[in-house]
Amino acid sequence: QVQLVESGGGLVQAGGSLRLSCAASGSSFGISDMAWYRQAPGKQRELVATITSGGNTNYVDSVKGRFTISRDTAKNTVYLQMNSLKPEDTAVYYCYAQRRIFGSKYDYWGQGTQVTVSS
């Protein structure tokens, strides 16, 4: 089993920055893609940013130019640098990892970390 341990959430003023971290531990061999999702109150969970093992990144339109996902592959750690934060970024942010072993895919989720942006 893979455990995803998150840190870095909190309360920040609009226009400020936060950096989220998520480290995969346990049976982390075979982890390929990692991502950040978020879920705002009363809303469905949405994909925010992804990064592949090769370093390719993708972002939801609403965060492009403001958020940067990065990865330390050796440590199985993914980061989300969030700049120019807006109140609408307020959500619980979830780390995600995909593990591929012999053609099978497994999904793992962090517990979520609260990000609150005040206006």
N, C-alpha and C positions, 0 to 999 in steps of 0.2 A: 504494500500500500504506500502511496505517496501522500505526504502531508505538506500543505502549503501554509507557511507562516508569514503573515503580513504585518507591516508596520508603516507608520508615517501619516496616518490619517489624523484629522483634527479639525479645529475651527480656525478659519482664516478670513481676513477681510477681502472684499471684492478687489480684484487687481493683484492680489498676492499670489504666492506660490506654495506648493507642497510637493514633496517627493515621496511617492509610495514605493515600498519595497516588498518583494515576495520571494521567499526562498523555499525551494522544494527540498524536502528531506525524506528519509526512509528509502524505499525502493525506487530511487529516482533514475536508475539506468533506463535509457530508451526514451527519455523525454524529448520531444521534438518541438512542437509549437507551444507558445505561451501567450497569454492575453490578459487584458483587463476588461471586465464588464462593470456596469453600474446599474443600480436600481433606485430610482427616485420614488418618493412616497406616492402611492397610488398608480404607479407606472410599471410596465413590464421591464424586465431586465434587458439591457441593450449592450451590444458589443461596442466597446470604446476604442480599443487598439489591440493589434496582434503583432507578434514578431515570430518569425520562423527560426529554425535552427541555423539557417543560412543568413539571417540578419535582415530579411525582407520585412518591411513594416506596412501596416495599413491602419487607417483611422476613420472613425465616423466623421462625417462632414462638420459637425458642430464643434469639434475640438481641433481640427486641422490648423496648424500654425501656432497652436497654444500648448498642446501636449506632445510629449516625446516619449515613446516607449524604447527601452534599451534592455540589454541583456548581458549578463556575465555567464556565459555558457559553462565555464569551468565550475562555477559555484551553483549552477542551476537556479540563478536568481534573476528575476525580472524587475524592472523599475518603471515607474510612470512619473515623469517630471511634468507637473501641471503648473503652467504659468498663466498670467492674466485671468485668474479664476473669476467666474461669474456666479451669481446666486443660482442660476439654473444648473450649475455643475454639482449642486448639493445632491448627494446620493450616498448609498452604501456601495462601496467599490469592492469587487470580488476579483481575486486572482484566479486564473485558470491555467491548467497545464494539460497537454495531451501526451500520452505515452504510447509509443508504437513498439510492439514486440511481435516479431514473426508475422507481420501483416495484420495483427489485431490492434485496435485502437481503444484506449482507455482514457476517460475524462476524470479530472480531479479539480476540486474547488477549494478555495480558501473560505474562511469563516465570514469574511466581509469586514471592511473597516469604514467607519463613518467619515465622510468629508462634508463639512458644513461651511458654506461661503456666505458671509453676512454682507449686506449692502450698506 
